[in-house]
Each structure stands twice: as structure tokens, then as C-alpha cells.
Amino acid sequence: MFSPVVRCEVEQHGNYQKYEYFVYDVYGIGVIGYGVVYRRNGFAEIRVINVHRGYRGEGIGSLMLQKIVEDHSQETICVKTFDSLVHWYERFGFKVVDPEALLLLRTSAV
């Protein structure tokens, strides 16, 4: 049985860090999940979480978001999303702070 694993690569870019999250297929070749978070000064912004169409609904996005929340638990995390994904983010502790812009925050664990 396939057990997806989230891998993270971090790059320093001036005064911020770029975190890239990858989930590979069963062969470890094809990327089936991808995410990007930019972090600076106690604040993390989710820029992308995307799962390959053929793997959606299998928990890969949730696995990636859980890893992002764990990695950035000391920061406030923000995301601008689509209306259809608001409830999904809320399941991970995000709160809507601007309904018109669909901006959500998850405050740090500190």
C-alpha cells in the first residue's frame, strides 16, 4: 500500500525563507503534491498547495497542510484561498479574517 510522505526543502532568499513541499508518487519520481510557503519575521504565508488531479480526495493535500502547520507552528500562518476551500482550512485551525478577500489566519502556538 502506498503511504505518501511530505518532503520539504528550504531556501534562504534575503530576509525570508522559501519552503517547498513535495509529495512523490509510489515510484518516487513524479510530483503528485506541491506546496510553497514564504516565511519572514514570525509570519508564514501559504502561496500554493496543489495536488495532481488523479490523486485528489486521497488526503494528500491534508497531509501537506498538516506538515505546513507543524513546521510553522511558532508563526502566524496566512492564506488567501478559494471559497470552496475555506472549510478545509478551518478544519486545521484557520479563521477567516477577511471574508471578501478570502483571507484566513492561523495564530502561532506560542
ChimeraX attribute file (.defattr): number of C-alpha atoms within 10 A of each C-alpha:
attribute: neighborCount
match mode: 1-to-1
recipient: residues
	/A:1	4
	/A:2	7
	/A:3	7
	/A:4	19
	/A:5	17
	/A:6	20
	/A:7	13
	/A:8	17
	/A:9	10
	/A:10	13
	/A:11	11
	/A:12	11
	/A:13	9
	/A:14	7
	/A:15	8
	/A:16	14
	/A:17	16
	/A:18	17
	/A:19	20
	/A:20	19
	/A:21	21
	/A:22	23
	/A:23	24
	/A:24	16
	/A:25	16
	/A:26	14
	/A:27	7
	/A:28	11
	/A:29	9
	/A:30	12
	/A:31	13
	/A:32	21
	/A:33	24
	/A:34	21
	/A:35	21
	/A:36	20
	/A:37	21
	/A:38	20
	/A:39	20
	/A:40	13
	/A:41	10
	/A:42	12
	/A:43	16
	/A:44	27
	/A:45	19
	/A:46	18
	/A:47	13
	/A:48	16
	/A:49	19
	/A:50	15
	/A:51	21
	/A:52	14
	/A:53	9
	/A:54	8
	/A:55	13
	/A:56	13
	/A:57	10
	/A:58	11
	/A:59	12
	/A:60	22
	/A:61	23
	/A:62	16
	/A:63	15
	/A:64	25
	/A:65	20
	/A:66	14
	/A:67	17
	/A:68	23
	/A:69	20
	/A:70	11
	/A:71	12
	/A:72	21
	/A:73	17
	/A:74	15
	/A:75	20
	/A:76	20
	/A:77	23
	/A:78	21
	/A:79	20
	/A:80	18
	/A:81	17
	/A:82	10
	/A:83	12
	/A:84	7
	/A:85	11
	/A:86	19
	/A:87	13
	/A:88	14
	/A:89	18
	/A:90	14
	/A:91	10
	/A:92	13
	/A:93	13
	/A:94	21
	/A:95	18
	/A:96	19
	/A:97	13
	/A:98	11
	/A:99	11
	/A:100	8
	/A:101	12
	/A:102	15
	/A:103	17
	/A:104	21
	/A:105	20
	/A:106	22
	/A:107	17
	/A:108	15
	/A:109	11
	/A:110	7
